[in-house]
Amino acid sequence: MKGIWSIIFSLPVIVIVMFERNPQVLISYTGGICGPFILFLIPVTLVYFGRKKLGELNEQNFNKSPYQANWLLIFISIFALLTLSMALYGAATGTSGH
């Protein structure tokens, strides 16, 4: 059954690549748009709500990170939004940065 799901999920990609002349552009844009969410925004959200929940529980965590400053979360979020905005600007203007 695993092989069937792999084929099903691969079909849209194969069809798109068959009709696209330059698939590298699609890869650049999807990586540039999905990348900030996967690499920055989702982990920052998990860390924020995890810290909030741990604060509500009033428990000590021996695995506590030494990087507890909230400005780090803000800095990472700003960096992710800048990266996302540059990718969207490149997609809108047609420049892929190559």
C-alpha positions in Angstrom: 0.0 0.0 0.0 2.9 2.4 0.6 4.0 2.2 -3.0 0.5 3.2 -4.2 0.5 6.3 -2.0 3.9 7.3 -3.3 2.7 7.0 -6.9 -0.4 9.0 -6.1 1.5 11.8 -4.5 4.1 11.8 -7.3 1.6 12.2 -10.1 0.9 15.9 -9.8 4.6 16.6 -9.7 5.3 14.5 -12.8 2.5 16.2 -14.7 3.7 19.7 -13.8 7.3 18.9 -14.8 6.1 17.5 -18.1 4.5 20.8 -19.1 6.9 23.2 -17.5 9.9 24.3 -19.6 12.0 25.4 -16.6 11.2 23.4 -13.5 14.1 25.0 -11.6 12.0 28.2 -11.3 9.1 26.2 -9.7 11.6 24.7 -7.3 13.1 28.1 -6.4 9.7 29.6 -5.7 8.2 26.7 -3.8 11.4 26.5 -1.7 11.4 30.2 -1.2 7.8 30.4 -0.1 7.5 27.1 1.9 11.0 27.2 3.3 10.5 30.1 5.7 7.4 28.4 7.1 9.1 25.1 7.6 12.5 26.4 8.8 11.5 29.4 10.8 7.8 30.2 11.4 6.5 26.8 12.5 9.4 26.2 15.0 9.1 29.7 16.4 5.3 29.1 16.9 6.0 25.8 18.6 8.6 27.3 20.9 6.4 30.3 21.8 3.4 28.1 22.7 5.6 25.6 24.4 7.2 28.2 26.6 3.7 29.6 27.4 2.4 26.2 28.4 5.5 25.5 30.5 5.0 28.8 32.2 1.4 27.9 33.0 2.5 24.6 34.5 5.2 26.2 36.7 7.5 23.2 36.3 11.2 23.2 36.1 12.7 21.8 32.9 16.2 20.4 33.1 16.5 20.6 29.2 15.8 24.3 29.3 17.6 26.2 26.5 20.0 29.0 27.5 18.5 31.1 24.6 15.3 32.1 26.4 15.2 35.7 25.2 12.0 36.7 23.5 13.9 39.0 21.1 15.4 35.9 19.5 11.9 34.8 18.5 11.1 38.2 17.2 14.4 38.4 15.2 13.8 35.0 13.6 10.2 35.9 12.7 11.3 39.2 11.1 14.0 37.3 9.2 11.5 34.8 8.0 9.1 37.5 6.9 11.9 39.3 5.0 12.8 36.0 3.3 9.2 35.3 2.4 8.7 38.8 1.1 11.8 38.6 -1.1 10.6 35.3 -2.6 7.2 36.7 -3.3 8.7 39.8 -4.8 10.8 37.6 -7.0 7.8 35.5 -8.0 5.7 38.7 -8.8 8.4 40.4 -10.9 9.6 37.2 -12.6 13.2 37.4 -11.3 14.4 34.2 -9.8 17.8 35.5 -8.7 19.8 33.4 -11.2 
